[in-house]
């Protein structure tokens, strides 16, 4: 089996190179790849790559993720998150292959306290969310066999993430304030990649399983509680911090305005995915603790 992976050096893409390897031959590309085009801004090159490589599975882990910049750089956000995705979907339809694509809770209005289900109405708060929703709709309109996996609060040990930022600020500053009214579940790229491999294999065997699913770690937290968890773990590991976990101030999101409005409710209901694929998603603390152990040992 041949798999085409786009966005190989991103947080999810890096882990997918590992998790997809047992499924078959993986061609992993990024925007700088040469012989095959992995640049989602190059729509013609992307279409040519799909036709020339003729994969059995396309996994798109590439995206425009600069949420605030998308408010100004809207054309580029839609080109990468919607137009390029449409190219991949049309190619998948022509080849009869499976397209796997990652989306976001940002397609929802972000209000309320109930976890979002796949059937809930969508209403993006910002241009990033709108561009991701347009990508989802392009896939669904194409008629290709697909898995759309919505997730939230993605992190990885590799690259920058919220936990690393909190650790750095707790070492550098004398005080720290973190938003406490936005809720979600930190979800590790490792978990996303491993579940992806599982659902890809199952869907290839039973195509009727294809469709839209929510995929996130179990449980919920807010950014303030998340930061406290990170610092508590670091303290237990002997890290030298100027700001301890009990010194972090909780603030409202209104005290930290950003160009793009963020959702207060990023909770995702994963019951459909867990029941369909016989999976049990671990609590968010499990993955975060593992990631912290890895980065604190460096």
ZAMI-384834 format. One record per residue: residue number from 1; residue in one letter; x, y, z of N, C-alpha, C in turn. Coordinates in Angstrom, 3 decimals. Layout:
N
SITE num residu     n.px     n.py     n.pz    ca.px    ca.py    ca.pz     c.px     c.py     c.pz
SITE NUM      A        X        Y        Z        X        Y        Z        X        Y        Z
...
This chain:
298
SITE num residu     n.px     n.py     n.pz    ca.px    ca.py    ca.pz     c.px     c.py     c.pz
SITE   1      X    0.842   -1.201    0.000    0.000    0.000    0.000    0.874    1.246    0.000
SITE   2      X    0.440    2.249   -0.735    1.180    3.513   -0.834    0.404    4.614   -0.114
SITE   3      X    1.121    5.351    0.741    0.515    6.447    1.487    1.267    7.741    1.180
SITE   4      X    0.532    8.795    0.896    1.098   10.124    0.663    0.812   10.975    1.893
SITE   5      X    1.874   11.428    2.557    1.750   12.250    3.760    2.215   13.663    3.466
SITE   6      X    1.365   14.635    3.718    1.697   16.044    3.527    1.864   16.709    4.895
SITE   7      X    2.842   17.606    4.985    3.117   18.270    6.258    3.962   17.422    7.178
SITE   8      X    4.980   16.776    6.631    5.749   15.778    7.386    6.497   16.345    8.588
SITE   9      X    6.823   17.634    8.589    7.607   18.202    9.677    6.784   18.969   10.706
SITE  10      X    5.472   18.974   10.535    4.614   19.573   11.545    4.477   18.653   12.749
SITE  11      X    3.787   19.125   13.777    3.662   18.324   14.995    3.002   16.978   14.728
SITE  12      X    1.885   16.988   14.023    1.190   15.738   13.732    1.931   14.963   12.644
SITE  13      X    2.390   15.660   11.624    3.078   15.007   10.514    4.318   14.248   10.939
SITE  14      X    5.057   14.801   11.877    6.268   14.133   12.363    5.926   12.796   12.999
SITE  15      X    4.876   12.779   13.813    4.461   11.535   14.464    3.829   10.565   13.472
SITE  16      X    3.157   11.095   12.458    2.537   10.235   11.451    3.581    9.450   10.649
SITE  17      X    4.754   10.021   10.470    5.803    9.285    9.753    6.112    7.972   10.470
SITE  18      X    6.026    8.005   11.796    6.254    6.803   12.597    5.042    5.874   12.566
SITE  19      X    3.859    6.421   12.830    2.676    5.574   13.005    2.173    4.961   11.702
SITE  20      X    2.414    5.642   10.580    1.929    5.123    9.298    2.864    4.088    8.679
SITE  21      X    4.109    4.059    9.115    5.109    3.181    8.494    4.692    1.715    8.434
SITE  22      X    4.062    1.151    9.472    3.668   -0.261    9.390    2.544   -0.542    8.387
SITE  23      X    1.870    0.516    7.915    0.749    0.307    6.990    1.203    0.116    5.552
SITE  24      X    2.392    0.613    5.211    2.859    0.500    3.834    3.991    1.463    3.547
SITE  25      X    4.177    1.756    2.281    5.235    2.670    1.846    4.743    4.104    1.944
SITE  26      X    5.442    4.918    2.748    5.003    6.288    3.000    5.894    7.284    2.247
SITE  27      X    5.285    8.115    1.401    5.981    9.244    0.785    5.619   10.475    1.603
SITE  28      X    6.577   10.972    2.389    6.330   12.092    3.286    6.914   13.370    2.688
SITE  29      X    6.075   14.386    2.551    6.478   15.626    1.890    6.238   16.828    2.789
SITE  30      X    7.020   17.885    2.532    6.728   19.187    3.106    6.834   20.232    2.011
SITE  31      X    6.738   21.484    2.361    6.709   22.545    1.348    8.030   22.690    0.610
SITE  32      X    9.112   22.093    1.145   10.424   22.219    0.505   10.815   20.969   -0.284
SITE  33      X    9.948   19.975   -0.331   10.250   18.760   -1.088   10.426   19.093   -2.561
SITE  34      X   11.308   18.366   -3.231   11.676   18.745   -4.594   11.036   17.892   -5.689
SITE  35      X   11.348   16.608   -5.747   10.871   15.788   -6.871    9.348   15.749   -6.925
SITE  36      X    8.709   15.547   -5.771    7.261   15.649   -5.647    6.926   16.947   -4.918
SITE  37      X    5.827   17.568   -5.281    5.421   18.836   -4.669    4.600   18.577   -3.412
SITE  38      X    5.060   19.155   -2.285    4.303   19.065   -1.046    3.865   20.429   -0.549
SITE  39      X    3.949   21.430   -1.429    3.602   22.806   -1.073    2.117   23.034   -1.339
SITE  40      X    1.338   23.251   -0.292   -0.101   23.419   -0.463   -0.482   24.750   -1.103
SITE  41      X    0.490   25.629   -1.289    0.231   26.869   -2.033    0.314   26.645   -3.547
SITE  42      X    0.967   25.570   -3.943    1.134   25.234   -5.361    0.056   24.229   -5.748
SITE  43      X   -1.097   24.723   -6.146   -2.239   23.846   -6.399   -2.000   22.922   -7.584
SITE  44      X   -1.394   23.433   -8.632   -1.113   22.597   -9.803   -0.085   21.520   -9.469
SITE  45      X    0.960   21.910   -8.750    1.984   20.950   -8.364    1.432   19.875   -7.450
SITE  46      X    0.524   20.264   -6.583   -0.099   19.325   -5.659   -0.943   18.301   -6.426
SITE  47      X   -1.729   18.795   -7.377   -2.568   17.903   -8.183   -1.705   16.927   -8.978
SITE  48      X   -0.593   17.421   -9.506    0.312   16.564  -10.277    0.932   15.485   -9.391
SITE  49      X    1.306   15.860   -8.176    1.889   14.897   -7.242    0.918   13.758   -6.950
SITE  50      X   -0.331   14.097   -6.702   -1.335   13.069   -6.395   -1.498   12.116   -7.575
SITE  51      X   -1.573   12.653   -8.781   -1.775   11.807   -9.956   -0.534   10.967  -10.255
SITE  52      X    0.640   11.551  -10.080    1.872   10.850  -10.432    2.204    9.752   -9.416
SITE  53      X    2.001   10.038   -8.136    2.313    9.041   -7.106    1.200    8.003   -6.978
SITE  54      X   -0.031    8.420   -7.247   -1.206    7.534   -7.209   -1.275    6.727   -5.904
SITE  55      X   -1.439    7.413   -4.776   -1.458    6.709   -3.486   -2.772    5.979   -3.248
SITE  56      X   -2.733    5.052   -2.300   -3.947    4.407   -1.813   -4.589    5.236   -0.701
SITE  57      X   -3.751    6.004   -0.007   -4.216    6.863    1.085   -3.464    8.193    1.011
SITE  58      X   -4.193    9.292    1.115   -3.593   10.623    1.260   -3.863   11.084    2.687
SITE  59      X   -2.818   11.470    3.412   -2.975   11.985    4.770   -2.479   13.429    4.774
SITE  60      X   -3.403   14.355    4.977   -3.041   15.767    4.937   -2.873   16.317    6.348
SITE  61      X   -1.619   16.410    6.779   -1.307   16.972    8.093   -0.755   18.396    7.961
SITE  62      X   -0.843   18.968    6.767   -0.377   20.338    6.537   -1.550   21.303    6.676
SITE  63      X   -1.272   22.491    7.177   -2.335   23.480    7.345   -1.736   24.854    7.598
SITE  64      X   -2.539   25.872    7.357   -2.214   27.234    7.784   -2.792   27.369    9.191
SITE  65      X   -1.937   27.558   10.194   -2.396   27.529   11.579   -2.154   28.827   12.349
SITE  66      X   -1.710   29.876   11.667   -1.468   31.159   12.339   -2.816   31.867   12.517
SITE  67      X   -3.472   31.583   13.617   -4.861   32.018   13.826   -5.009   33.533   13.724
SITE  68      X   -4.159   34.288   14.390   -4.277   35.747   14.348   -3.913   36.309   12.981
SITE  69      X   -2.853   35.796   12.366   -2.446   36.281   11.042   -3.503   36.009    9.984
SITE  70      X   -4.291   34.980   10.177   -5.336   34.638    9.208   -6.382   35.729    9.080
SITE  71      X   -6.515   36.563   10.100   -7.467   37.670   10.017   -7.053   38.670    8.947
SITE  72      X   -5.749   38.768    8.681   -5.220   39.679    7.653   -4.822   38.907    6.415
SITE  73      X   -4.168   37.790    6.631   -3.653   36.962    5.531   -4.704   35.927    5.120
SITE  74      X   -5.922   36.410    4.931   -7.060   35.515    4.725   -6.949   34.708    3.441
SITE  75      X   -6.483   35.319    2.380   -6.380   34.617    1.095   -5.460   33.401    1.204
SITE  76      X   -4.322   33.567    1.884   -3.384   32.459    2.029   -3.981   31.363    2.913
SITE  77      X   -4.653   31.764    3.978   -5.285   30.782    4.865   -6.282   29.931    4.093
SITE  78      X   -7.096   30.556    3.256   -8.088   29.808    2.483   -7.432   29.002    1.360
SITE  79      X   -6.340   29.499    0.819   -5.651   28.746   -0.229   -5.130   27.417    0.322
SITE  80      X   -4.507   27.477    1.510   -3.920   26.278    2.108   -4.985   25.380    2.737
SITE  81      X   -5.899   25.981    3.486   -6.854   25.199    4.269   -8.111   24.794    3.516
SITE  82      X   -8.354   25.416    2.359   -9.577   25.096    1.614   -9.294   24.728    0.156
SITE  83      X   -8.625   25.614   -0.580   -8.398   25.343   -2.004   -7.491   24.129   -2.210
SITE  84      X   -6.405   24.057   -1.475   -5.500   22.914   -1.609   -6.182   21.625   -1.169
SITE  85      X   -6.994   21.718   -0.136   -7.735   20.545    0.337   -8.717   20.077   -0.728
SITE  86      X   -9.322   21.032   -1.426  -10.222   20.680   -2.525   -9.480   19.939   -3.634
SITE  87      X   -8.253   20.371   -3.932   -7.420   19.685   -4.928   -7.157   18.245   -4.492
SITE  88      X   -6.811   18.059   -3.224   -6.549   16.718   -2.710   -7.809   15.849   -2.781
SITE  89      X   -8.949   16.439   -2.448  -10.204   15.688   -2.463  -10.578   15.255   -3.877
SITE  90      X  -10.411   16.147   -4.829  -10.722   15.783   -6.219   -9.782   14.683   -6.706
SITE  91      X   -8.508   14.783   -6.331   -7.551   13.755   -6.705   -7.888   12.418   -6.080
SITE  92      X   -8.297   12.451   -4.819   -8.681   11.218   -4.122   -9.895   10.586   -4.789
SITE  93      X  -10.840   11.408   -5.180  -12.036   10.898   -5.848  -11.681   10.231   -7.174
SITE  94      X  -10.815   10.868   -7.934  -10.411   10.320   -9.233   -9.685    8.991   -9.087
SITE  95      X   -8.845    8.897   -8.068   -8.048    7.685   -7.861   -8.785    6.612   -7.070
SITE  96      X   -9.874    6.999   -6.411  -10.575    6.062   -5.560   -9.818    5.741   -4.284
SITE  97      X   -9.034    6.699   -3.795   -8.246    6.471   -2.583   -8.877    7.167   -1.376
SITE  98      X   -8.382    6.868   -0.207   -8.877    7.444    1.044   -8.129    8.734    1.349
SITE  99      X   -8.865    9.797    1.683   -8.264   11.060    2.106   -8.504   11.252    3.596
SITE 100      X   -7.416   11.469    4.338   -7.490   11.733    5.781   -7.085   13.187    6.004
SITE 101      X   -7.917   13.908    6.715   -7.699   15.346    6.884   -7.994   15.744    8.321
SITE 102      X   -7.204   16.677    8.856   -7.364   17.135   10.238   -8.030   18.509   10.269
SITE 103      X   -9.063   18.615   11.077   -9.747   19.891   11.231   -9.746   20.282   12.705
SITE 104      X  -10.645   21.163   13.105  -10.504   21.845   14.382  -11.847   22.168   15.019
SITE 105      X  -11.845   22.329   16.332  -13.041   22.798   17.036  -13.386   24.235   16.663
SITE 106      X  -12.461   24.944   16.015  -12.702   26.331   15.636  -13.812   26.482   14.595
SITE 107      X  -14.322   25.382   14.072  -15.456   25.470   13.143  -16.750   25.781   13.897
SITE 108      X  -16.726   25.648   15.229  -17.913   25.908   16.039  -17.903   27.330   16.602
SITE 109      X  -19.038   27.719   17.178  -19.173   29.067   17.734  -18.381   29.246   19.019
SITE 110      X  -18.047   28.144   19.689  -17.200   28.232   20.866  -17.902   28.698   22.117
SITE 111      X  -19.233   28.633   22.142  -19.969   29.059   23.334  -20.513   27.844   24.074
SITE 112      X  -21.195   28.079   25.189  -21.802   27.000   25.959  -20.780   26.200   26.746
SITE 113      X  -21.256   25.132   27.351  -20.398   24.277   28.174  -20.477   22.810   27.765
SITE 114      X  -21.338   22.479   26.821  -21.485   21.090   26.376  -20.443   20.782   25.313
SITE 115      X  -19.931   19.554   25.348  -18.960   19.133   24.336  -19.623   19.095   22.964
SITE 116      X  -18.903   19.555   21.952  -19.440   19.622   20.595  -19.496   18.235   19.965
SITE 117      X  -20.637   17.914   19.357  -20.815   16.667   18.610  -20.638   16.937   17.116
SITE 118      X  -20.403   15.876   16.369  -20.206   16.005   14.924  -21.423   16.596   14.221
SITE 119      X  -22.601   16.419   14.798  -23.835   16.885   14.165  -24.227   18.301   14.567
SITE 120      X  -23.477   18.932   15.467  -23.811   20.291   15.899  -23.589   21.302   14.778
SITE 121      X  -24.373   22.366   14.817  -24.248   23.426   13.816  -22.888   24.108   13.923
SITE 122      X  -22.325   24.470   12.789  -21.029   25.144   12.752  -21.226   26.649   12.588
SITE 123      X  -20.297   27.426   13.160  -20.367   28.882   13.086  -19.027   29.455   13.529
SITE 124      X  -18.018   29.431   12.643  -16.669   29.860   13.029  -16.621   31.298   13.538
SITE 125      X  -15.747   31.517   14.531  -15.579   32.842   15.118  -14.555   33.689   14.375
SITE 126      X  -13.699   33.066   13.575  -12.595   33.786   12.959  -12.279   33.208   11.579
SITE 127      X  -11.356   33.836   10.880  -11.037   33.436    9.505  -10.341   32.075    9.454
SITE 128      X   -9.532   31.788   10.451   -8.905   30.465   10.503   -9.978   29.381   10.553
SITE 129      X  -10.928   29.523   11.470  -12.005   28.557   11.580  -12.825   28.466   10.304
SITE 130      X  -13.072   29.609    9.677  -13.831   29.615    8.428  -13.083   28.886    7.320
SITE 131      X  -11.761   29.056    7.276  -10.972   28.391    6.238  -10.940   26.881    6.458
SITE 132      X  -10.879   26.458    7.693  -10.888   25.025    7.993  -12.256   24.412    7.683
SITE 133      X  -13.312   25.130    7.960  -14.649   24.650    7.622  -14.813   24.530    6.111
SITE 134      X  -14.280   25.491    5.371  -14.353   25.431    3.908  -13.629   24.193    3.391
SITE 135      X  -12.521   23.828    4.032  -11.803   22.617    3.647  -12.636   21.373    3.898
SITE 136      X  -13.284   21.321    5.057  -14.166   20.191    5.364  -15.241   20.045    4.290
SITE 137      X  -15.869   21.154    3.955  -16.982   21.116    3.006  -16.523   20.731    1.613
SITE 138      X  -15.319   21.137    1.250  -14.774   20.752   -0.054  -14.590   19.244   -0.142
SITE 139      X  -14.115   18.651    0.939  -13.933   17.195    0.969  -15.276   16.494    0.847
SITE 140      X  -16.243   16.929    1.633  -17.555   16.291    1.621  -18.242   16.448    0.272
SITE 141      X  -18.062   17.610   -0.360  -18.697   17.858   -1.662  -18.066   17.036   -2.781
SITE 142      X  -16.807   16.653   -2.611  -16.094   15.925   -3.665  -16.615   14.502   -3.843
SITE 143      X  -17.169   13.956   -2.791  -17.631   12.572   -2.841  -16.533   11.545   -2.649
SITE 144      X  -15.339   11.975   -2.279  -14.242   11.018   -2.081  -14.411   10.279   -0.755
SITE 145      X  -13.809    9.115   -0.661  -13.764    8.376    0.594  -12.870    9.162    1.546
SITE 146      X  -13.375    9.513    2.715  -12.591   10.407    3.566  -12.790   10.146    5.042
SITE 147      X  -11.797   10.574    5.809  -11.861   10.682    7.256  -11.479   12.116    7.613
SITE 148      X  -12.408   12.862    8.163  -12.122   14.199    8.681  -12.071   14.071   10.196
SITE 149      X  -10.923   14.399   10.772  -10.709   14.251   12.211  -10.553   15.630   12.841
SITE 150      X  -11.585   16.086   13.533  -11.505   17.367   14.236  -10.831   17.168   15.588
SITE 151      X   -9.908   18.041   15.902   -9.209   17.950   17.179   -9.048   19.339   17.781
SITE 152      X   -8.350   19.415   18.921   -8.179   20.709   19.589   -6.938   20.694   20.479
SITE 153      X   -6.395   21.849   20.729   -5.306   22.068   21.691   -4.164   21.077   21.474
SITE 154      X   -3.690   21.000   20.238   -2.662   20.022   19.882   -1.293   20.463   20.415
SITE 155      X   -0.537   19.506   20.922    0.818   19.774   21.390    1.713   18.603   21.009
SITE 156      X    3.018   18.817   21.086    4.003   17.751   20.873    5.282   18.139   21.591
SITE 157      X    6.093   17.147   21.924    7.380   17.424   22.561    8.299   18.156   21.598
SITE 158      X    8.128   17.881   20.314    8.955   18.507   19.276    8.350   19.857   18.899
SITE 159      X    9.183   20.882   18.845    8.707   22.212   18.476    8.156   22.971   19.671
SITE 160      X    7.551   24.113   19.395    7.016   24.956   20.461    5.635   24.470   20.880
SITE 161      X    5.310   24.683   22.138    3.966   24.386   22.613    3.683   25.197   23.879
SITE 162      X    2.450   25.141   24.351    2.014   25.912   25.512    2.826   25.561   26.755
SITE 163      X    3.058   24.269   26.972    3.793   23.843   28.167    5.203   24.413   28.176
SITE 164      X    5.887   24.361   27.051    7.245   24.905   26.977    7.245   26.408   27.244
SITE 165      X    6.223   27.096   26.727    6.115   28.535   26.961    5.923   28.830   28.445
SITE 166      X    5.055   28.067   29.086    4.820   28.266   30.526    6.089   28.010   31.337
SITE 167      X    6.825   26.980   30.994    8.068   26.674   31.703    9.085   27.797   31.524
SITE 168      X    9.182   28.301   30.303   10.133   29.387   30.036    9.755   30.640   30.819
SITE 169      X    8.469   31.002   30.774    8.024   32.211   31.472    8.149   32.062   32.987
SITE 170      X    7.913   30.865   33.497    8.028   30.640   34.941    9.473   30.726   35.408
SITE 171      X   10.417   30.519   34.499   11.838   30.653   34.837   12.299   32.110   34.714
SITE 172      X   11.686   32.859   33.793   12.152   34.211   33.477   11.450   35.304   34.278
SITE 173      X   10.182   35.105   34.594    9.372   36.177   35.175    9.173   35.993   36.684
SITE 174      X    8.678   37.078   37.299    8.344   37.029   38.717    6.856   36.783   38.942
SITE 175      X    6.055   36.900   37.874    4.624   36.645   37.986    4.122   36.105   36.652
SITE 176      X    2.979   35.438   36.722    2.434   34.802   35.520    0.912   34.797   35.611
SITE 177      X    0.248   35.268   34.532   -1.213   35.279   34.465   -1.652   34.475   33.257
SITE 178      X   -2.652   33.609   33.449   -3.102   32.721   32.373   -4.629   32.703   32.330
SITE 179      X   -5.154   32.664   31.133   -6.605   32.668   30.908   -7.263   31.436   31.534
SITE 180      X   -8.393   31.663   32.202   -9.065   30.574   32.907  -10.487   30.314   32.421
SITE 181      X  -10.933   31.010   31.367  -12.320   30.830   30.913  -12.421   30.220   29.513
SITE 182      X  -11.357   29.571   29.062  -11.394   28.817   27.806  -11.107   27.345   28.141
SITE 183      X  -12.000   26.458   27.708  -11.931   25.055   28.118  -11.742   24.115   26.931
SITE 184      X  -10.925   23.089   27.149  -10.687   22.091   26.120   -9.876   20.946   26.694
SITE 185      X   -9.334   20.121   25.810   -8.524   18.973   26.238   -7.210   18.973   25.462
SITE 186      X   -6.084   19.227   26.112   -4.793   19.135   25.424   -4.635   17.753   24.800
SITE 187      X   -4.312   17.730   23.519   -4.273   16.467   22.772   -2.911   16.312   22.103
SITE 188      X   -2.214   15.240   22.430   -0.873   15.023   21.930   -0.835   14.568   20.476
SITE 189      X    0.167   15.037   19.753    0.350   14.611   18.365    0.587   13.110   18.278
SITE 190      X    1.230   12.538   19.280    1.432   11.082   19.313    0.101   10.342   19.316
SITE 191      X   -0.817   10.796   20.158   -2.137   10.172   20.226   -2.870   10.309   18.901
SITE 192      X   -2.829   11.493   18.314   -3.489   11.721   17.031   -2.934   10.799   15.954
SITE 193      X   -1.623   10.657   15.927   -0.988    9.824   14.905   -1.318    8.352   15.095
SITE 194      X   -1.278    7.882   16.331   -1.549    6.472   16.586   -3.005    6.121   16.294
SITE 195      X   -3.926    6.980   16.710   -5.342    6.743   16.416   -5.586    6.818   14.914
SITE 196      X   -4.919    7.738   14.249   -5.076    7.869   12.795   -4.726    6.575   12.084
SITE 197      X   -3.598    5.978   12.459   -3.191    4.722   11.833   -4.242    3.639   12.053
SITE 198      X   -4.788    3.612   13.247   -5.810    2.608   13.571   -7.067    2.802   12.715
SITE 199      X   -7.550    4.048   12.640   -8.807    4.278   11.916   -8.616    4.170   10.402
SITE 200      X   -7.428    4.488    9.912   -7.144    4.311    8.487   -7.246    2.827    8.126
SITE 201      X   -6.589    2.005    8.890   -6.598    0.560    8.622   -8.029    0.019    8.677
SITE 202      X   -8.786    0.428    9.682  -10.162   -0.044    9.823  -11.041    0.431    8.669
SITE 203      X  -10.856    1.669    8.239  -11.688    2.226    7.177  -11.371    1.604    5.828
SITE 204      X  -10.114    1.270    5.590   -9.771    0.591    4.344  -10.424   -0.793    4.281
SITE 205      X  -10.564   -1.422    5.432  -11.207   -2.735    5.484  -12.732   -2.626    5.436
SITE 206      X  -13.251   -1.534    6.007  -14.702   -1.307    6.036  -14.983    0.144    5.624
SITE 207      X  -15.069    0.415    4.337  -15.241    1.796    3.855  -16.468    2.517    4.410
SITE 208      X  -17.449    1.767    4.884  -18.646    2.403    5.444  -18.345    3.160    6.732
SITE 209      X  -17.158    2.961    7.302  -16.765    3.677    8.516  -16.268    5.093    8.227
SITE 210      X  -16.052    5.420    6.973  -15.536    6.741    6.599  -16.491    7.842    7.059
SITE 211      X  -15.941    9.049    7.241  -16.787   10.174    7.617  -16.084   11.159    8.529
SITE 212      X  -16.871   11.893    9.288  -16.399   12.960   10.165  -16.396   12.483   11.614
SITE 213      X  -15.272   12.695   12.296  -15.142   12.268   13.685  -14.422   13.329   14.518
SITE 214      X  -14.732   13.333   15.802  -13.991   14.163   16.748  -12.966   13.303   17.470
SITE 215      X  -11.741   13.827   17.553  -10.633   13.092   18.155   -9.852   14.025   19.075
SITE 216      X   -9.951   13.772   20.361   -9.213   14.545   21.365   -9.022   13.669   22.596
SITE 217      X   -8.083   14.041   23.422   -7.886   13.323   24.676   -9.116   13.463   25.557
SITE 218      X   -9.280   12.553   26.506  -10.442   12.590   27.393  -10.268   13.648   28.480
SITE 219      X  -11.403   14.061   29.034  -11.384   15.045   30.103  -11.377   16.464   29.582
SITE 220      X  -11.252   17.408   30.490  -11.200   18.817   30.106  -10.422   19.609   31.131
SITE 221      X   -9.957   20.766   30.711   -9.264   21.687   31.603   -9.384   23.080   31.016
SITE 222      X   -8.787   24.061   31.658   -8.664   25.395   31.062   -7.183   25.755   31.037
SITE 223      X   -6.861   26.840   30.361   -5.440   27.174   30.181   -4.741   27.419   31.514
SITE 224      X   -5.439   28.026   32.460   -4.835   28.286   33.772   -4.529   26.979   34.500
SITE 225      X   -5.504   26.072   34.543   -5.296   24.788   35.208   -4.238   23.962   34.487
SITE 226      X   -4.209   24.085   33.169   -3.197   23.401   32.349   -1.808   23.909   32.742
SITE 227      X   -1.666   25.229   32.855   -0.379   25.820   33.232    0.047   25.355   34.627
SITE 228      X   -0.898   25.314   35.557   -0.580   24.855   36.917   -0.133   23.398   36.918
SITE 229      X   -0.788   22.574   36.112   -0.398   21.166   35.995    1.036   21.050   35.487
SITE 230      X    1.367   21.849   34.488    2.715   21.834   33.910    3.751   22.223   34.968
SITE 231      X    3.491   23.296   35.696    4.461   23.769   36.684    4.567   22.818   37.878
SITE 232      X    3.457   22.210   38.273    3.504   21.218   39.347    4.394   20.040   38.956
SITE 233      X    4.244   19.596   37.718    5.054   18.480   37.234    6.536   18.878   37.201
SITE 234      X    6.798   20.109   36.752    8.177   20.578   36.681    8.792   20.709   38.070
SITE 235      X    8.010   21.207   39.011    8.497   21.331   40.391    8.840   19.965   40.974
SITE 236      X    7.971   18.987   40.716    8.209   17.637   41.221    9.461   17.021   40.613
SITE 237      X    9.799   17.477   39.402   10.988   16.968   38.720   12.251   17.742   39.104
SITE 238      X   12.088   18.746   39.980   13.241   19.496   40.458   13.609   20.712   39.636
SITE 239      X   12.700   21.178   38.784   12.988   22.355   37.957   13.077   23.605   38.824
SITE 240      X   13.970   24.509   38.460   14.162   25.757   39.190   13.271   26.828   38.577
SITE 241      X   12.160   27.155   39.245   11.187   28.109   38.732   11.081   29.320   39.640
SITE 242      X   10.939   30.494   39.042   10.716   31.713   39.823    9.237   31.849   40.183
SITE 243      X    8.373   31.303   39.315    6.928   31.317   39.573    6.484   29.882   39.821
SITE 244      X    5.990   29.597   41.010    5.527   28.246   41.323    4.078   28.071   40.861
SITE 245      X    3.610   26.848   40.902    2.268   26.552   40.398    1.176   27.283   41.168
SITE 246      X    1.382   27.524   42.457    0.350   28.192   43.259    0.421   29.712   43.161
SITE 247      X    1.327   30.223   42.341    1.456   31.671   42.162    0.849   32.161   40.850
SITE 248      X    0.352   31.248   40.018   -0.177   31.635   38.703   -1.550   32.268   38.875
SITE 249      X   -1.713   33.486   38.364   -2.983   34.196   38.475   -3.925   33.783   37.348
SITE 250      X   -5.183   33.623   37.689   -6.210   33.287   36.697   -6.868   34.570   36.196
SITE 251      X   -6.944   34.735   34.885   -7.542   35.936   34.297   -8.585   35.543   33.254
SITE 252      X   -9.439   36.483   32.898  -10.441   36.278   31.851   -9.810   36.529   30.487
SITE 253      X  -10.351   35.901   29.457   -9.819   36.108   28.109   -9.962   37.551   27.664
SITE 254      X  -10.921   38.283   28.238  -11.093   39.703   27.893   -9.893   40.533   28.316
SITE 255      X   -9.111   40.021   29.257   -7.913   40.741   29.716   -6.730   40.523   28.791
SITE 256      X   -6.883   39.626   27.826   -5.799   39.318   26.899   -6.358   39.299   25.470
SITE 257      X   -6.719   40.466   24.934   -7.340   40.527   23.607   -6.369   40.106   22.501
SITE 258      X   -6.898   39.437   21.489   -6.126   38.998   20.327   -6.868   39.390   19.057
SITE 259      X   -6.154   39.528   17.933   -6.823   39.902   16.679   -7.957   38.961   16.295
SITE 260      X   -7.769   37.674   16.521   -8.804   36.679   16.213   -9.470   36.234   17.514
SITE 261      X  -10.781   36.222   17.507  -11.511   35.770   18.693  -11.337   34.268   18.873
SITE 262      X  -11.081   33.848   20.103  -10.916   32.438   20.426  -12.192   31.880   21.036
SITE 263      X  -12.445   30.585   20.830  -13.617   29.963   21.459  -13.405   29.754   22.950
SITE 264      X  -14.431   29.972   23.740  -14.359   29.648   25.165  -14.602   28.160   25.404
SITE 265      X  -15.320   27.544   24.476  -15.633   26.123   24.620  -15.035   25.340   23.457
SITE 266      X  -13.924   24.654   23.723  -13.272   23.807   22.715  -13.466   22.325   23.022
SITE 267      X  -14.417   22.017   23.886  -14.676   20.624   24.240  -15.216   19.862   23.035
SITE 268      X  -14.712   18.657   22.799  -15.182   17.816   21.698  -15.681   16.481   22.243
SITE 269      X  -16.868   16.086   21.816  -17.440   14.798   22.191  -16.869   13.729   21.262
SITE 270      X  -16.144   12.776   21.810  -15.461   11.754   21.005  -16.159   10.396   21.053
SITE 271      X  -17.384   10.363   21.534  -18.095    9.092   21.697  -18.235    8.349   20.370
SITE 272      X  -18.547    9.070   19.302  -18.736    8.424   18.004  -17.480    7.688   17.567
SITE 273      X  -16.331    8.328   17.675  -15.078    7.699   17.269  -14.750    6.506   18.149
SITE 274      X  -14.908    6.670   19.456  -14.559    5.581   20.373  -15.433    4.353   20.151
SITE 275      X  -16.715    4.568   19.926  -17.627    3.441   19.725  -17.441    2.797   18.352
SITE 276      X  -17.247    3.617   17.318  -17.119    3.095   15.956  -15.865    2.253   15.797
SITE 277      X  -14.762    2.719   16.382  -13.473    2.052   16.172  -12.978    1.278   17.399
SITE 278      X  -13.857    1.105   18.391  -13.514    0.338   19.600  -12.237    0.861   20.250
SITE 279      X  -12.223    2.160   20.511  -11.065    2.814   21.109  -11.409    3.385   22.473
SITE 280      X  -10.388    3.547   23.298  -10.530    4.218   24.585   -9.479    5.327   24.637
SITE 281      X   -9.919    6.554   24.585   -8.977    7.679   24.542   -8.531    8.046   25.956
SITE 282      X   -7.225    8.143   26.190   -6.710    8.405   27.543   -6.986    9.841   27.994
SITE 283      X   -6.940   10.043   29.300   -7.097   11.376   29.877   -5.966   12.283   29.401
SITE 284      X   -6.268   13.561   29.257   -5.275   14.507   28.733   -4.025   14.548   29.598
SITE 285      X   -4.179   14.325   30.903   -3.029   14.399   31.811   -1.969   13.346   31.484
SITE 286      X   -2.397   12.207   30.965   -1.464   11.122   30.663   -0.445   11.554   29.603
SITE 287      X   -0.940   12.100   28.517   -0.053   12.528   27.441    0.799   13.726   27.815
SITE 288      X    0.206   14.678   28.515    0.958   15.880   28.908    2.088   15.507   29.863
SITE 289      X    1.822   14.624   30.824    2.855   14.203   31.766    3.998   13.507   31.041
SITE 290      X    3.664   12.695   30.061    4.697   11.996   29.288    5.538   12.983   28.501
SITE 291      X    4.871   13.964   27.886    5.595   14.982   27.127    6.498   15.806   28.045
SITE 292      X    6.019   16.160   29.216    6.816   16.949   30.160    8.040   16.186   30.628
SITE 293      X    7.871   14.893   30.890    9.015   14.068   31.276   10.084   14.094   30.196
SITE 294      X    9.642   14.039   28.953   10.579   14.041   27.836   11.323   15.373   27.724
SITE 295      X   10.597   16.483   27.801   11.263   17.774   27.577   12.062   18.220   28.800
SITE 296      X   11.676   17.802   30.005   12.408   18.214   31.199   13.709   17.446   31.363
SITE 297      X   13.826   16.321   30.680   15.056   15.535   30.760   16.129   16.072   29.839
SITE 298      X   15.764   16.972   28.928   16.744   17.484   27.958   17.628   18.546   28.595
